[in-house]
Amino acid sequence: MKFDEKNQNVIIWNGQVVMSRTEEAYFQAIFQRLAYLKPDAVLEIGYGLGISAALIQKHLKPTRHDIFEIEQVIYQDLVRFAEVHPSVHPYCGDWKQSAVNLRYDFIFFDPFDYMPSGQDVGEDRAHNAERMRRLMNPGGILCHPHFGDGDVPNLPGFTTVIIERLKVSPIRMADETSCDDVAIVYHQPVN
């Protein structure tokens, strides 16, 4: 895959910002705020610039931290990250096709869809929610970024908790707009 731009501050592919360093303050707020959870096993979906991976290591300090990255060049960055973080286990490929048979206390979901499935967004959300639910330990938490001041989408089979809405320095969004309204959100499976 060829990126329009890829460096330590931004990844741009096909005219879209995949991730930018402008997200760092927001992600810092998420993981500082959720550090009390102290999850033993973490699944992270999407590596990007490694911002969330580094903050999960720093604040959540999991015993096991599995990270899936679908894009091969970015996966190489993940492999280098794993070399200096013994609890990190890197996986290259689509997490939905994974044969990993583990259960997690915390899932951080922040992928970039390089090849959109063509599936309805709501249908895709429901399928992903069900897959993640099967990967969670009882009492597990599913967390994802929420940009903007709009409603946080509910996930079928989960309760939604909005911990805090806050303003951050402007974040460079996929379509080159900026956003400074964010929320710290998580979902828990309904038993």
C-alpha positions as CSV (number, residue, x, y, z in Angstrom):
1,M,0.0,0.0,0.0
2,K,1.3,3.4,-0.8
3,F,0.7,6.3,1.6
4,D,0.3,9.9,0.5
5,E,2.3,10.8,3.6
6,K,3.6,8.7,6.5
7,N,5.8,10.0,9.3
8,Q,5.8,10.2,13.1
9,N,3.1,12.8,13.0
10,V,0.6,11.8,10.4
11,I,-0.6,8.9,8.2
12,I,-2.5,9.9,5.0
13,W,-3.8,7.4,2.6
14,N,-5.9,8.0,-0.5
15,G,-6.4,11.6,0.6
16,Q,-7.7,10.7,4.1
17,V,-6.0,11.3,7.4
18,V,-5.7,7.8,8.9
19,M,-4.3,9.2,12.1
20,S,-2.5,12.3,13.3
21,R,-0.5,13.2,16.3
22,T,-3.2,15.8,17.1
23,E,-5.2,12.9,18.7
24,E,-2.5,12.4,21.4
25,A,-4.0,14.7,24.0
26,Y,-7.4,13.2,23.7
27,F,-6.0,9.6,23.9
28,Q,-4.0,10.7,26.9
29,A,-7.2,11.8,28.6
30,I,-8.9,8.5,27.8
31,F,-6.2,6.2,29.3
32,Q,-5.5,8.4,32.3
33,R,-9.2,8.4,33.1
34,L,-9.5,4.6,32.6
35,A,-6.3,3.6,34.3
36,Y,-8.2,2.6,37.5
37,L,-9.6,-0.4,35.5
38,K,-6.2,-2.1,35.6
39,P,-7.1,-4.7,32.9
40,D,-4.9,-7.8,32.8
41,A,-5.5,-8.6,29.1
42,V,-6.0,-5.9,26.5
43,L,-7.0,-6.2,22.8
44,E,-6.2,-3.2,20.6
45,I,-7.6,-3.1,17.1
46,G,-5.7,-0.6,14.9
47,Y,-2.1,0.5,15.6
48,G,-1.7,3.6,13.4
49,L,1.0,5.8,14.9
50,G,1.2,3.8,18.1
51,I,-0.2,6.6,20.2
52,S,-2.9,4.5,22.0
53,A,-0.5,1.5,22.3
54,A,2.1,3.6,24.1
55,L,-0.6,5.1,26.4
56,I,-2.1,1.7,27.2
57,Q,1.3,0.5,28.2
58,K,1.9,3.6,30.3
59,H,-1.5,3.9,32.1
60,L,-3.2,0.5,31.9
61,K,-0.1,-1.6,32.2
62,P,-1.6,-4.9,31.0
63,T,0.1,-8.2,31.5
64,R,-0.9,-9.1,27.9
65,H,-1.5,-6.5,25.1
66,D,-2.5,-8.0,21.8
67,I,-2.6,-5.5,18.9
68,F,-4.0,-6.1,15.4
69,E,-2.9,-4.0,12.5
70,I,-4.3,-4.7,9.0
71,E,-1.8,-2.7,7.0
72,Q,1.7,-4.3,6.4
73,V,3.9,-1.2,6.5
74,I,2.3,0.0,9.8
75,Y,2.5,-3.5,11.1
76,Q,6.3,-3.3,10.8
77,D,6.1,-0.2,13.1
78,L,4.1,-2.4,15.5
79,V,6.7,-5.1,15.4
80,R,9.4,-2.6,16.4
81,F,7.1,-1.3,19.2
82,A,6.6,-4.9,20.5
83,E,10.4,-5.5,20.6
84,V,10.6,-3.0,23.5
85,H,7.3,-3.9,25.2
86,P,7.4,-7.5,26.3
87,S,3.6,-7.7,27.0
88,V,2.8,-6.7,23.4
89,H,1.9,-9.4,20.9
90,P,1.6,-8.0,17.4
91,Y,-0.8,-9.5,14.8
92,C,-0.9,-8.6,11.1
93,G,-4.3,-8.9,9.5
94,D,-8.0,-8.4,10.0
95,W,-9.0,-9.0,13.6
96,K,-12.3,-10.4,12.4
97,Q,-10.4,-13.3,10.7
98,S,-8.3,-14.0,13.7
99,A,-7.8,-17.5,15.2
100,V,-6.8,-15.9,18.5
101,N,-8.8,-17.7,21.2
102,L,-8.3,-15.4,24.2
103,R,-10.6,-13.4,26.3
104,Y,-9.9,-9.7,27.1
105,D,-10.7,-7.4,30.0
106,F,-10.4,-4.3,27.8
107,I,-10.8,-3.8,24.1
108,F,-9.7,-0.5,22.4
109,F,-11.3,-0.3,19.0
110,D,-9.8,2.3,16.6
111,P,-9.3,0.7,13.2
112,F,-9.1,2.4,9.8
113,D,-11.0,0.7,7.0
114,Y,-8.6,0.8,4.0
115,M,-11.1,-1.3,1.9
116,P,-14.6,-0.5,3.0
117,S,-16.8,-3.6,3.1
118,G,-19.8,-2.0,1.4
119,Q,-21.9,-3.3,4.3
120,D,-24.4,-1.0,5.9
121,V,-22.6,0.9,8.8
122,G,-25.3,-0.2,11.3
123,E,-25.1,-3.8,10.2
124,D,-21.3,-3.7,10.4
125,R,-21.4,-2.1,13.9
126,A,-23.7,-4.9,15.1
127,H,-21.5,-7.6,13.6
128,N,-18.4,-6.1,15.2
129,A,-20.1,-5.6,18.5
130,E,-21.1,-9.3,18.6
131,R,-17.6,-10.4,17.7
132,M,-16.0,-8.2,20.4
133,R,-18.6,-9.4,22.9
134,R,-17.4,-13.0,22.3
135,L,-13.8,-11.9,22.9
136,M,-14.5,-10.3,26.3
137,N,-14.2,-11.6,29.8
138,P,-17.2,-11.1,32.1
139,G,-17.1,-7.5,33.2
140,G,-15.0,-6.5,30.2
141,I,-14.9,-3.0,28.8
142,L,-15.0,-1.9,25.1
143,C,-13.6,1.6,24.5
144,H,-13.4,3.6,21.3
145,P,-12.8,7.3,20.4
146,H,-15.8,9.5,20.0
147,F,-15.2,12.7,18.0
148,G,-17.8,15.5,18.1
149,D,-20.5,16.5,20.5
150,G,-23.2,14.3,19.0
151,D,-24.8,11.2,20.3
152,V,-22.6,8.2,21.1
153,P,-24.0,5.3,19.0
154,N,-25.4,2.4,21.1
155,L,-24.0,-1.0,20.4
156,P,-26.4,-4.0,20.4
157,G,-25.9,-6.1,23.5
158,F,-23.9,-3.4,25.4
159,T,-24.7,-0.6,27.8
160,T,-23.0,2.7,26.9
161,V,-21.3,4.9,29.5
162,I,-20.2,8.4,28.8
163,I,-17.6,9.3,31.4
164,E,-16.9,12.8,30.3
165,R,-17.3,15.2,27.4
166,L,-14.4,17.5,26.9
167,K,-12.7,20.1,24.7
168,V,-9.2,19.3,23.4
169,S,-6.8,21.0,21.0
170,P,-8.1,20.7,17.5
171,I,-7.8,17.2,16.1
172,R,-7.1,16.7,12.4
173,M,-10.0,14.5,11.1
174,A,-10.0,12.1,8.1
175,D,-11.6,14.6,5.8
176,E,-9.2,17.4,6.8
177,T,-11.8,19.2,9.0
178,S,-10.9,19.7,12.7
179,C,-12.7,18.7,15.8
180,D,-12.2,19.8,19.4
181,D,-15.3,18.2,21.0
182,V,-14.7,14.6,22.2
183,A,-16.0,12.1,24.8
184,I,-14.5,9.4,27.0
185,V,-16.8,6.5,26.4
186,Y,-17.0,2.8,27.1
187,H,-19.5,0.0,26.6
188,Q,-20.1,-3.1,28.8
189,P,-21.8,-6.3,27.7
190,V,-25.3,-6.8,29.0
191,N,-25.5,-10.2,30.7
